[in-house]
């Protein structure tokens, strides 16, 4: 079980409290300055360029069209709508198919009909003069409208998470992309508009097996994302005829971006330009917005190939957990209480947050950390808490603090009540009796992520802070330097071999320890595909270097493709594999400790950012005492040389 950004909801709560205390002095302050806002809006539907499509604006809260707010994209692909007055609340931009409407499908390379049954939308929290309506905005709009969200905060959160998941290089998914209307000879701009256009074209490529690829991929993704994860399913219902392989989605998508970018003239450092390492399969921080969404009752006729009812419906399916909001099960946190300002006490509206890790009542430090993290974005004074009561079904904590804004101090006296439902008894993977070792309990570790494969939610070189509580929870702060607390907390730990394993919606964290401390944390997909490792941040130190230096020596070897007959490991960690193939210590990017594996115990010395780059594997005997074979590999160049160790000339240990 996990929770993302719990503090955001408490920050919003506190902002509302302060607004209610400070906002009544002058009613005119709440009236928007309409004279400063233009009344013209330009709408650019983009699949690529979309011609002759009608456009209208609709108020989100009431689902009513704005009178006179209509237009048509014509041949230019841009509809200009002139408004009688400014829009001062969230609204929908809706693009309608039918008539002569058509769009340029970047997978097919031709204009295709935009049928009368097609509607594309973008939901905006506030007015902006230029709007793009795209695959990404339609994914977000489907989520917003199906959950019934109407607040600006919720709209911005959903739009932002779609951006982070599928187009992290963009600043805003509601901006207009470059409009592409030709199969060849197109040059994409290197700005945000061009990056957006290439990203949309790459998504269309994933639907290339369909008759209308861009529209088909929209249908698939907007359904897939309803349970917050690209997994080829909606809740426990799998797609009957999926357009993409969900397990390989990120690698296929990033490859399509690179291929199309080069086709349209973008070639400089594509990984950085498109933030490819940051693309994710999950929407994070939306569990509360989606908590009331009954996925089983949704009409999803738009899914290509339909849904396979009953697939994946077993109660012990790892993908069908409490976090998808299907059945509403899981711990619930209810926050009640009052605020006092200038001697006047006011009750607050009850806040209910579902699927929240409940603290161990015997672990007061964990309770304090959860509360402090939830308030990390506020300048809190005089924070105090105490455990009021605890049982098998409920934990109650009293929380008091004050916040000063604009010279006004607001004191909050709150009660946090966790209602416990316990862990899923049918989950065979979870072991309620797993206890963390002393080397982890109550410890904080600053680590660095080293990327092995694309598809991770972390960037290569990203610093991440892991905190382990005495009750077994693992807290993850993805940006320690920001000082805004933990983004995640995972409270279900199980054992796999000698590793401590935590799962979230899309990833598995495997924590490896030694007798003296934390070794590393390895990141995997839910399909157990290795993505990379977190290693202790030792500055310029090379983690696990001692594993190599301890085996320094000259080894006699035999094997096809090896000419010299020896491999030399230096006392500084350098490795001279063969004539013309040698690496200094300074060439090492990361050393992976795989000595705890049941099979193929090894030490992996990597000389690049991922497994496609040069690496040397030192394979060990069953007891890990000697090197039995050595592999030199470069996947991208199809180089793979394996030699068997026959003995040593000096030092080291032979087979």
C-alpha angles and dihedrals in degrees: 000000000000142000125208122205098343086164092065091068092049091047089052089049091052092047090053090049092051092044091054090050097044103030102072098069095086121015090196090067089072094057113098117234097246094179090065092055123082118232096212123090128186116207122199115187107199129193077126115307113338117205133199095002122147118236130197138174122230131189107241100213096053100023089229124142115245108245112255093359097128138114146156130239093221117183095320095061093233124105117203114205122191114205127210089220139001121279111239102178138050114294144177126240106208126193115197128205126213136083111046094339115137138159136208107248107210093201094054095034093224140089112267132190117269097216127220089249092061123098125173122192146185123193117210126193092208141003122292127171097226125042135180119207108201148145089282096049090048091053090051093043092053090054094046095048096043092052093046093234113165106162121105089233093057093045092051091046094053094044090048095050092050087052093049093047101046109014111022091160090068125084095209133009092209093065118104115263124215107278111235120196107164136069096219141018091039119140115199118216115243093229130091093281092055094045089051092050093051092048091053092047090051091053090051089054089061088063095047093122090065125083091241103028101182093049093043093053090050090054092048098046098044089054094042094052094054089090090045095249135082098233104131090256142091104220103311096339116100125210111259094212108020118196092210139027103253093206091056097035098115096046092047092046095048091047090052090051092052094047096048093042091057090046091057097042105266107127110139114110095323093186091061096037092055097029087233094173090059099054111117141192094222141070107220132205097019101102093108094050090049097040094098095044111115101208092184093063098048120115103230102172089139093071109110108245091006129246129300103231117219095017114136091006098133113127093234095053107131092215093054099068135140094270096074093070093233100128103012092236122143137072117318127206117206119190118198135159143092144280129221127206126169089352094304116119120206129183117234127226112261114264116208120190119182132209094025121159105247115220124240105257088218091055104072092169091060091050090050091048094051091050095044091048092049089057097038095115094055129077093240123188130195096007111189132167139173136186107251099182143334138196140153090280106032144031120193123193129181115220127188130178143138133229125199119206128166089354093303120116119211118192118204124202106187139172120214112202119186112196108203127212095170129227123313106273090204094060102104092184095064121084112196091195097060111123123190117241120253091253088068105032112107092353130134121210127190108208141175124225117228113197119228101165135014117254099067122132087224128074123235108268094014114152114229131180120218121195123188121201124210089247093060103262120139118211119199123202106189094189111031093172091061090065093214099123134246123336095199141023122192118194106176112086126178136173126249108180105308095336129099109228131203125182131202129178096288110008144049123220115204113194116206119196138181128206090269104040151309114334104185143311116236122205122216137172119247085260088060095250110153113241105172147297139267111219130184111278101242098162108235092351117115109233115231092011089135089065088066100036091051087063097048115148147093114284129200108225141176129199145123113279094025116108110178102052096224139080118200124205112193126219088245094055097263115142125208102192101173143326106315093004113095137129131202124218088256090061093063115108097177141343117218119208107219095158092113095062118115091223131030096014106199150151112235116206109193124197098187142042096268144013092275090070127076117296140163123215119203104202115206138207120261091268092044094237102115140032110246101176140000127215129199111195141173108176096189090056094039091241116151121158119172122187130185119227111233097176145309134278095196132359124333123075128277133211 
